[in-house]
Amino acid sequence: MKRILIKNAHIINRGNIIIGDLLLENGFIEKIAPQIDTHADLEIDATGKYLMPGIIDDQVHFREPGLTHKSDLYTEPKAAVAGGVTTYMEMPNTKPPAVTQELLQDKYDIASQKSLSNYSFFMGASNDNIEEVLKTNPEEVCGVKAFMGSSTGNMLVDDPNTLEQLFSRCPMLIATHCEDEHTIRKNLEEYKEKYGADIPVEYHPIIRNTEGCLISSSFAVGLAKKHDTRLHILHISTADELDLFRNDIPLQEKRITSEVCVHHLYFNADQYATLGTQIKCNPAVKGKEHQEALLPALLDDRLDIIATDHAPHTWSEKQNNYLGAPSGVPLIQHSLNVMLEFYHQGKISLEKIVEKMCHAPSECFRIRRRGYVEEGQWADLVLFDLNKEWKVTKNNIYYKCNWSPFEGHTFKGKVTSTIVSGHLAYHEGEFDESVQGKRVKFKAAE
């Protein structure tokens, strides 16, 4: 592996920005200093650019195995790297779903051959696999995923006894999709009676409504408190749920944590009129009053992590009517760009972006030696030009589905280099695919 020297970078780490040099050797950050003069196989002049830890996206759907016409473990990690994401945690609702140790290992085996980014995969919970879930090694796997509301795939966990068993016996972090299935089904039937097969997409946030999110999230929090479970609630989308989360203790002490996704921060229900099913996702993009509550909750630490829930579908699939169009949005290549747009609008600092996209996922999931720009850490690093403007077009979208709700939009701020475990995987628009990403490891429970 090449010895890399990065010169004159604006280094963002632990709430500070300093200018300095970094020496990378054998995959790790060997030295950080105001000035380093030594031989290196490759020297990168980062003058005027910002350097941050690689982004850790704790919620993605890359669709392999079984749904590779939409995306796969080659295309989506490549798109991730172009957007500054060096580590992803992928969800179990593939075909077949990762609900046995053997099926889970199959995904790791595929990624080891194809993934340019570092990777981990959630073990999937179902209504009848609790004993298999309990075999999961917490030092090798990021967590257990429970769909407490149906989403893509058939993995709804709605049996009360199963949930009690899962929350009381599982020593690992449990990540949940929280939407109340009874509420959703009741609302959907009402709108089917009214509109038949032609339900306008604008009713998506009313069918998958705020009440359904709050009922399910509150239930999950209640179970976690009862059993002292490590609970991470994914993609919070409503103002109503925010009171479930604490900001009076450090993240490292929290047993219940939360996540917000970039599309819930960026879009609101008014945009169904122009984007339609492109922004149909679960939980739904909701009204402006919910969107406007999420960023303040992120800034005051009720919401802990920024992620994407990257969930590609083909363009033709998304062109179906409301009932036929699948839920999910491709986002991982552009998540940093969304947050930099908020930075340029004066809504968030660079230091806070790094905290929520890099440090917090590392702490929440107890990741070993990733998430910080510090000596001894794996060299997962992103260089970006804060003021470079560029337009999203089909020619620069790397998703297999080849579309984005941001197509035609001009962002200010562009990733110029991404280093994955010490390998310069992306530089000035070019990929080096000669080295694959690594399987992420986790600290044992304390």
N, C-alpha and C positions, 0 to 999 in steps of 0.2 A: 504494500500500500504506500502511495506517495506521501512524502513528508511535505506538508503544506505550510507556508508562511503567509499570514494575512496581515497587511500593513495598514496602519492609520484608520482603523474602523471606529465608528461611533458605537460603542458596545452598550447594549441595553440589558441590564440584569439586576434583579432584586431592587427595583425602584430607583436605580441610578443610571446615568449615561456618562461614560468616560471614553476618551479617545486612547486607543492603544493597539498593540500588535498581539497576534496569537500564533503559536506554533502548534501544529497538529502532527501527531506521530502515532503510528500503529492504531489508528482509529480513535484516539483520545486527544483531549486538549492537554498538551504537555506543559505549555507555559503561556501566561498572559503578563505583559509588561508594557510600560510606556513606549519602550523601543526594544526590539529584538533584532540583532544582527547575527545571522547564522546561515549556513547552507540549507537550502530546501530544494526539493525536486520541482516544486511549483510555488511561485510567489504571486499573490493576488493583491493588487493595489486597491484598497478600499477607501481611498481618500474621498471624503464627502458622502460616503454611504453609511448606512446603519446596519449593524449586525445584531441579531437576536438569536435565542435558542430556536431550534427547529420546533415548529408547531406540532402539538400532540392533539389529534382529533379523536375524541373518545367515542364517536358514534358515526359509523359509516355503513353503507350497504353496497358491497362490491359485486354481489350477485353470483359469485362462483362458489360451488358448482350449481348447474341446473338452469341458470337464467342468463347465460353468457351472451345471448343476443343483445342484452341491454348494456352490460359492462362485465369486466372480469378483473382478475388479480394481476394482469399486466397493464391494461390501459389506465385503470383508475389510480393505482399508486404512482404511475408516471405523471398523470395530471396533478396529483397531490404534490409531488416534488416540485413541479413548475410553479405551484402556488405557495411553496414554503412549508408544506406539511411533511415532516420527516418520520412521523410515527402515526399509525392509525390503529383503531380498535374496531373490528368489524363484527357485524351482528349475525346471529345464527339462523335467520329466516331465509336460508337458501333452499335449494331442492336437491337432495333431501336436507331437511333442517339439521343443524348440528346439535342433536339431542342425545348422542352417545359419545363416549370417549373416542371410539374409532372414527366416527364421522367428523368429530372436532379435529383429530389429528390429520385427517385427510386434507383439511383446509390449510393447516400449517405446512404440510408437505408441498402442496401446490404453491403457496406463497414463497417457500424457500427457493423455488426454481424460477419464479417470475416477477416477484415484487421488488421494485426499485426503492421503495420506502420500507422502513422498519414496520413491524406488524405484531398484532396480537388479535386473538379471536375470542369472543364471548362463548361460553357454554350456554346452550339454550335450555330453559326450563319448560316443561309441558305439564299437563295434568297427571301424567303417570310415569315420570322418570326421576323421581326424587333420589332414589338410591344411586342412579348413574350420575346425577349432579354432584352428589357428595364425594364421588371419586376424583373430582377435579383438583388438580394441584395448584394451590394459590400462589406459588412462586413462579409458575409457568404460564398461567392464564389470567387475563385481566379481570374477569368477573363472571357472574351469572346473569343472564338476561331473562326477564319475565315480562311478557306482553300482557299487562293487566287491562288491555283494550286491544281489540284485533287491529292488525295492520297488515302490511304485505306479507302473505304467507298464512299458514293455518296453525298458529302457535298461541292462541288465546289461552291464558291461564286464569280460569274463573272459578275453580273449585275451592271453596273456603278451606276445606281440610288440607288440600295441597298447599295453599298459601301459608297456612299456619305451620305446616311441616317445613316448608322452605325457609320461612323467616326464623323459625326457632332452631333449626338444625344447621343451616348453612353458615360456615365460618367466614365465607368470602363476601366481598362487596356484591350486592344485588342491585343491578340497574333495571329500572322499570319504565315501561311505556304506560302512562296512566291516563286512561279515558274509560269512563263507565259504559260498558257494553249495553246494558239495559236502556240507559238514557239515549244512546246513539240509535239503537234499533227502533225505539218508540218514536223519536223525531223523524227518522227516515221514513217510517211507514206513513206518518202524517203528510209528509211532502210528496210521497208517491201517490197518495190518494188525491192530493191537490193537483199535481202536475203530470202524473203518469211517468213515462220514461224521460220526459223533457224538463227535469228539475234544473233551474238556472244555477250555475256554479256559485253565484253570489250567496246561496243559502248554505254552502258548505260549513261556514263557522256557526251557523244556527243549528244545523243538524248535529255536528260534532261541537257542541256548545261549551261555554264556560262552566256550566253546572256539571257536565259530564267529567270535565278535567278535575274540578275541585273535589267531587265525590271520590274519585279514584285516588287522587294524590293524598287526600286526607286519610283514606283507608290504609294506604301504604305507609304513611307516616305513623299512624296508630299501631300497625303491626310492628314496625321497626322499634318504636318506643317500648312496646310491650316485651319484645324479645332482645332488645339492645343489638339490633342488626345494623350492619353497615349498609345503608340505603343511599342510592344515588338516583334521583328522579331526573329523567332525561327530558329535553326539549320543553321547558316550562313556557307556556304561551299566554297566560292570563294574569291580570292584575290580582285576581281573587286568590290565587295560590301563593302569593308572595309572603303572606303572614305565616306560612308553614315553616319558614326557614329562618335560622338565626344568623346574626352578624355581630354578636357580642362575645364570641370566642374565636380563637384562631382556627383556620381551616384544618390544621393537623389534629385538633381536638374534636372536630365535628364527627358525629356518627351518621348524620343525615345531611346529604349534600345535594346540590342542584346544578342544572345546566340550562343555558339558553342558547338557541341556535341563531345563526346570522340572518336567516330568512325571517324569523319572528321579530328581530330587531329592525330589519330593513323594509319589509313589506307590511301593508295593512289591508283590510278588507276592501278599501276603495279601489285597489288595483286589480281586483277580479274583473272589473269592467274592461280593462285593456289586456291583461295577461291571461285571464281565464284559467283553464286547467293547468297552465304552466306552473302556477303557484298553489295548485291543489296538493295538500300534504296533510299528514296526520301527526300531531294535532294540527288543526286548521290555523292558517293565518287569520287573525281575528281583527276586530275593530281598532281604530286608531287609539282609543283610550287604553287598550291593553298594550299595544305597541309602545306607547309613550311611557308606560309604567316600567317596562322591562330594563331599559338602559340605566335609570336611576338605581334600580335594585341590583344591577350588576356592579355599579360603581360603589354602592354601600355594602357590598359583600353578602347580601342575601342570596344572590345568584353567584355561583362559584366558578363556573367554567363556560367558555365559549366553544361551541362545536358546530357541526354542519348538519348531521343526519343526512349526509350525501346519499341520495336515493334515485339513481337514474332509471328512466324508462325511455323507450324509443319515441321519437317525434310522432310517429303514426299512432302509437298507443295513447299518447297524451292528446291527440286530436279527436278522440271519441267524446261522446256526450258525457254529462256529469257522472252518470251511473257506470259508464264504461271506461272512463279514463282512470288509470291507476293513480294512487297518491304517491308523491315523492318528487324531489327537486334535485338536480345535479348542482353541487355547490363547492366542492372541496378545492378546486383550483382558484376560487375567487374569494375565499373567506377572509384572508388577510386584506385584500383590496377593499372589502366592505368595511372592515374596521378602520383602515387608513382613511377612508372617506369620512367616517365619523370623526377621526382625528383632525382632518383638515377643516371640518365644520366646528371645531372647538369643543366637541362633546366628550372626548376621552383622550387621555394621554398615551404616549407610546409605552411608557412604563406600565400602565394599567393593561394595555393590550397584551403585553408580554406576560404579565402576571396571570391573566385569565386564559390565555391560549397555550402557555408553556409551563410556567411554574405550578399553577393550580392543578392541571391534570396529573403532573408528576407526583404532587403531594397526595391528591385524592386517591389515586390508584397505587400509590407507594411504588413507583417505578424506580428501578435501580439505575442511577448514574445518567439520567437524562432529564432535560427540562431546564437546565441552567448553563450559562457560559462561565464555567469555572474549571480550574485545573483538576484533572482526574475524571472529569465527566466525559462520556462519549461525545465525539465531535459531531453533533447534530446542530447545524448552524445555517442561518439564512442571512444573506446580504440583500439589501434592497435600496433602491434609489427613491427617496421619499417624494421627490417632486416630478418624476418622470410620468408623463401622461401617455396613455395608450387606450385604444378602443378594442373592446371585445368583439371579435368576428369569428366566423366558422373556421378561418385559417389558423387561429391561435387557440381554439378550444381543443383540449386533448381528451375529453371524455369520449368514450366509445359511442355514446348516443349523439354526439356532435351538435348539441344545442345547449343554450343557457338562457335563463330569464334575463340575464344581463347583456345579451347580445345587442350590439349597437351602442352600449353605454361606454362612456369614456371615464376611466379611473385615473386618479392621480396617485402614483406610487407603484413601483414595479419590482418584483423579485428579479435579481440579476444572477445570483448564485445560490445553490442549495447543496449543502454538504451532509451526507447521510452516513453516520458511523465512520467518519473520516474519509469518505469517498466523495469526490466532487461529481455529484450525479447530474447536476444541471448548471450550465454556465453560459450566460449571454445567448439564450435561446437554443442551446444545443444540449443534448443528453449524452451521458456516458453510461451505457447500460452493462458495462463489463463486470460490475460488482453488484450483487443483490443486497437489499436491506437485511437486517437481522431480526431475529425473534426477540421481543422485549421480555425482560425478566423483572420480577417483582420482589419486594421485601416481604419477609415472613411477618405474620401478624404479631403485634407486640403484646 
